[in-house]
Each structure stands twice: as C-alpha cells, then as structure tokens.
Amino acid sequence: AGRLMAVGMPTEAEIELAELLVERLPGVDQVRFSNSGSEAVLFALRAARAFTGRAKIAKVEGAYHGNIDAVEVSVAPPASRWGDAHAPAPVPATDGIPPGVLEDTVVLPFNDVQSSEALLREHGAELAAVVLDPVVSRMGLVAATPEYLRMVRRVTRELGILLVFDEVFSFRLG
C-alpha cells in the first residue's frame, strides 16, 4: 500500500515496465496495464467504439473474453441454441445480459474462413472491433489456423474494423 501498487494512474514502476516491454517486444509500441483481463477487454472495446463510431463487436463462438456484457455472449451455449453453423446465434452466457447487447454482438464460427468472412462483410459497416483469442482456452487450447487469422486481419483492415487480440496463452508461446 505504501508503494501505490493499485491506483488509477500509472506508477513509476509500471512506466518502467512498460518501457522495458516496448523495448523488448517487436510490434509493441504502447502498453496499458489494467487490473484484470476483463478490464483490458473493456478498455479495448470502448476505445474501438470511440475510434470507429460503430457499436457492434464480433467474437468467436466458444471464446471467453471476460465478464463484460458485450463478450459474455455465446461462450458455452447449449446445443439447442447454437443456431446455424455458418452464422451462430448470439446466446447470453448468463441471465442479466440485455437483449440490445445480443443485437450488437456478431458471433463468428471459429476457424471457418468462408462463413466468418461473410459475416464480417455483412456487418462490417457497423463493427467497431473483432475480439479474437489466437489460442482459445475454453475450447481446450485450440489454435486459430493461419488462414483464419490472415482472413480476419485482411478483412478487418479492409473494412476499417479494429482487431483486438485478447490473448493470454499464445503470448507466452512466442
């Protein structure tokens, strides 16, 4: 407590760690620490919505990105509510998620390049971000295929959608 390890603004130690990470990690230009993964995703989605002026978020069916409404959709839906395999239904993970959240969440079928591209193009003008975990822990650490990742990067760049990698495991793998 005397060193202010959990405050709202960056501490000197956090700034030093951020500078070290930027120096050592190619492609990392800035670092923003948060108190949890859920909070980090919340910050990323809010920034994406502010930057693009769009409301919708896309995520992969079966992936967990924290306990915020926008991504607590189709985490582990029962088979009776899956919907079409090529356009999964948005299913709330828990009670208490408003219907409007489901309307603003596009659920993508994981590693289905053709169907996911079609959904991204269909909703592209409304999508602020695609949240994607390259190694989905909730599916038993299933990795996204290189083809799937290339398609998502290409289409998001083309349509002005921000791509948010919410990853925990793949960063540790190199």
Secondary structure as GFF3:
##gff-version 3
##sequence-region A 1 174
A	DSSP	alpha_helix	12	24	.	.	.	ID=ss1
A	DSSP	alpha_helix	37	52	.	.	.	ID=ss2
A	DSSP	beta_strand	56	60	.	.	.	ID=ss3
A	DSSP	three_ten_helix	69	71	.	.	.	ID=ss4
A	DSSP	three_ten_helix	79	81	.	.	.	ID=ss5
A	DSSP	beta_strand	83	84	.	.	.	ID=ss6
A	DSSP	beta_strand	87	88	.	.	.	ID=ss7
A	DSSP	alpha_helix	99	103	.	.	.	ID=ss8
A	DSSP	beta_strand	105	108	.	.	.	ID=ss9
A	DSSP	alpha_helix	113	123	.	.	.	ID=ss10
A	DSSP	three_ten_helix	124	126	.	.	.	ID=ss11
A	DSSP	beta_strand	127	132	.	.	.	ID=ss12
A	DSSP	beta_strand	135	136	.	.	.	ID=ss13
A	DSSP	three_ten_helix	137	139	.	.	.	ID=ss14
A	DSSP	beta_strand	142	143	.	.	.	ID=ss15
A	DSSP	alpha_helix	146	159	.	.	.	ID=ss16
A	DSSP	beta_strand	162	165	.	.	.	ID=ss17
A	DSSP	alpha_helix	170	173	.	.	.	ID=ss18
###
